[in-house]
Amino acid sequence: MKTLWGVDLGGTKIEGVVMNANTNEVLLRKRIPTEAVKGYEHIISQIARLIDMIKEETKLSPVAVGFSTPGALDPSTQTMKNCNTTCMNGQRMKEDIERAIGVPIEIANDANCFALAEATMGIVKDVVPDAKVVFGIILGTGVGGGVVINGQVLNGRHGIGGEWGHNVLEDDGYECYCGKRGCNETVFSGPSLQRYYEKLSGKTLTMKEIYQNFKEGNDPHATATVKYLTKSFGKAISYITNVIDPDAIVVGGGVGNIDEVYTEGPEELKNYIFNSRVVETPFLKPKLGDSAGVFGAAELVRGY
């Protein structure tokens, strides 16, 4: 039996999966803590420990393992960058993991793995089975994106393909941790929307509470915040649509639970794209939930 092995490497947990390559049946899923505070070398040892545990429980061995990571592998330097688990940055992680587990690995960031999973075994497969180009979005504490073309992740020359969260939307906007100002992430991530609401109302609420107020219809500041989200989102997604014109857009993350992203977002998009007709691109809610990262990681090595 041919199997697919994937690992979702997060800041707090490392999750592994083994799947039947022919049926996508999950044979085993297992999690252990990352313990990132103990440093980079400890993370590598935890990865090796997890793989050994899975091999022992399944009596199987991988040919290759795919990894979903919180950053990107720079193709030129072969080192990690843009990781929020900062001890990974600058490290030759691909080489180090391969040395630790003894088989080849493939790496993609978590947004790319989300997009890949939903495109190949998730909601896109169900709704738009002939989709060639898929854009996957994570709208949550941060904003990320991934491009999948014909079932393959588009990494790009610099390893930043799909990094839509750091396109500049507001030139005079808030400073972003990446060094620029007014990135999409500083405009319509969850924390940024909460900041927008607080500036209008003088009150500190969670995005969930703001959205509940909006639905109840008794809070004009909540209404303004949701309108700011959909207008900003529609404009931001127009840049992607004009360039790659995806067959489907999948929106994950906590802010992706806001229904107006799927209704008002496309309406705003119409105002900005180079197209005189209605927006035909479906905006889809994900199917795989928090499994998308580990399933997308496994999909990275289907060709081995």
N, C-alpha and C positions, 0 to 999 in steps of 0.2 A: 504493500500500500504506500503510495506517495503521500507525504505529509507536508504541510506548510507550518512553519514556526515563526511566530512574531512576538516581539517584546515592546510594550509601551513603557518607556522610561520617563517617569514623572519625578517631581521634586520630593514627593512624600512616599510614593509606592512604585514598585516595578512589577508589572503584570506580564505574564507569559501565556501564550496560547499555542496549542497544537491542533491542527485541523486536517481532516481528510481532504486532500487536494482535489478530488473528483466531485465530492458532494458538498464541501464546505461544512460538514458536520464537525462540531467542536468535540475533540477527544479529551482535552483537559485545559482548564484555565487555573492559573495559580498566581497568587500575589505575595510579595514580601515587602517590607519597608525599605525605602531607598537609603535612609540614614545619611542624607547628603551632608549633614553638619560634620560628619567624620572625614569628609574630604573626597577628592577625586579617586584616589586609589581604592578607597573603601567602596565607592560606587561600582567600580569595575569588578571588585571581588564579589559584591552582592549579585551582579549580573551573572557571573560564572556560577555562583551558588545556586541561583534560581534555575539555570539551564541544567545543572547536575541533578537538582531535585526533580525536574520534569522528566529527564531521561530515566531516572530511577523509577518513577511512578508509572511511566508509560511503557518502559522497556523498548523505547524507540530512540533514534539518534537523528539529529538534523543534518541535512546536506548544506543548508545555509539558513541564516536567521535574519529576518527583517526587523528594523528598530525604528520606532517612533520616538523622536527626541524633542526636548523643549527648545531647540535651536537648529541651526543649519550647519552642514558640513561644507566648508569652502572648497570648491573643486581645485583651486590653484594651490592652496597651502596644505590641503588635507587636514586642516584643523577646524575645531568647532567655533562657531561665533553666534552671537545674538541669543545665548542661552540665559534664561532667567535663573537657572541653577548655575550661578556664575563660576563655580569652580571647574565647570566643563569648558569654559571659553579658553581658546588657545591650545587645547589639548588634541592630540592625535588619536581621537577616541576610536575611530574605525580600526586603526591598526591595533590599538590596545585591546579592544574587545575581541578581535579575531585571534590575537595571541592568547587571550585568556580562555576562549571557548573552543578554539581549534578548527573553526569552519569559517567560510566567507560570510560577510554580513553586508546588508544594504541599509542605508540610513536615509530617512526623510523626516522633516519636522512634523509636529503634531497636526498642523492644519492641512498639510499635504496628505497625511495618512487619513485624516477625517474625510477629505474630498475623495481619495482613492477608494476607501471602503464604501462610502455611500454611492459612488459611481458604479462599482463592480458587483457589490452584493447587498446594497441598501436600497434607499427610496428611488434613486434614479433608475436602477434596474427594473423596478416595479412600474414606474410611471412613464419613463421615457427610455424604453429598452434599446432604442437605436441611437441614443445620444453619443456623439463623437467627442464633444467638448463640454466639460463640466467645470463650473467654478464653485468651490466649496468655501464657505465663510464661517468663521467663528466670531460671534458677537458676545462677548462676556466681559470679564475683568479687563481683557485686552481685545484687540481686533486683529484677526489673522485671515489668511486666505491661501488657497491652493488650487492649481490648475491641473486637470487631468485630460489628456488627449489620447483617444483610442486606448483607454485603459492604462496609460502610462503617466506618471507624474512628470510635470515640466519643472525641472530644477533650475535650469538656466545657467548661463556662463559664470555667474557669481554665487550660485546656490540660493538665490533669493526669489526665484520664480513664484509669483502669487502673493508676495509680501505687500498686499494691498493696504494693510493696516498703517503703513508708514508712507503712503502717498499724502502729500500736503493738500488739505482741503481749505484751510483758513490761514492765509499768510500772516495775519496778526493774531493768531490763536495762541493757546496755551503752549508752554514749552513741553516737549516730549522727552522721555528718558533717552531717546535715540540721538538727541542733539538738535533736532529740527523743531519747528513750531507749527502747530495747527494740523498735525497728522490726524488721519481718520480716528486713530485710537484716542486722541485727546478730545474728540468731538462727540462720538456716539458709542464709546464703550460704556459699560454700566456705571463705573465711578464718575465718568465725565458727564453723563446725563444727570446723575445725582447732584453734581456740582452746579450744573445749569439750573436745576430746580431750586437748589438752595439760594442761588444768586437772585432768582425771581421772587422767591417766597420768604426767604429768611429762615426756613425750616430745613432740618436735616432728616430726610427719609431715605429708605432703601428704594431701589428701583422697583421692587415688587410692590411696595406700598404706594409709590407714585402711580404705578399702572392701575392699581386697585382704585385709587382716587379718580383717575381718568375714567375708568369704566363706570363709576358711580355718578359721574357728571357734575360733581359739586366743587371741583377744584380747578379754577382757570389756569393755575400755574402748572398743574399736571397735564392739562390739555395742551398747553403751550410746549411742554417738554416732549410729549409724544409727537407733536407736529414738527418740532425741531429735529427729532430723531428721523422721522420718515422723509423729511425734505433733505436733510443732510445725507442720509443713506441713499436716497434716489440719485442725488447728484454724484455721490462718490462711486456708486455702482455703474453710472453711465460711462465712466472712463474705461472700466473693464469691458463693458458691453460694446463700446465703439471699437475696441481693439481686437477682442477675441470672439465677440458675439456668441456666447455659450448657448448650448442646447438646453441646459438646465442650470439653475443656481440653487444650491442647498445651503440653508442657514442654520447653524448650530449655536450653542452657547445660551446663557441665561437671557440675554436681550432678544435672542431669537425666539423666545416664547411669547413675544408680543405680537398679537395677530395682525396689527396694522403694518408690520414690516412686510407682510405678504400681500396686503391689499392696497394700502396707500403708498408703499414703497414703489411698486411698479407704476402707479399713477404719476408719482414724481419723476420716475425714470423717463417717462414719455416726454417730459419737458426738455430733456438734455441730450437724447441720443439722435443720431443722424438717420432718422427713420420717420416717415410721415404716417405710418399706420399704427395700430395698437401694438403694445408690447406682447409678443407671443411667448417669450421665455417664461417657463414655469418657475415660480419661486416655491421651493419645497421645504417642508419640515423634515429633519432627519429621522431615519428609522432605527438606527443602531445605538443611539444614546451614547453612554460612556464606553461602549464596546468598539466604537469606530476606530480609535487609535490603535488598539492591538490587532484588530482585523485588517486595517490598512497596512500595518507593519508586516503581517503575514503575506499580504498580497504583493508586497515588494519583491518577494523571492519566488513567485510562482514560476518564473522562467528557468529556474535552476533544475 
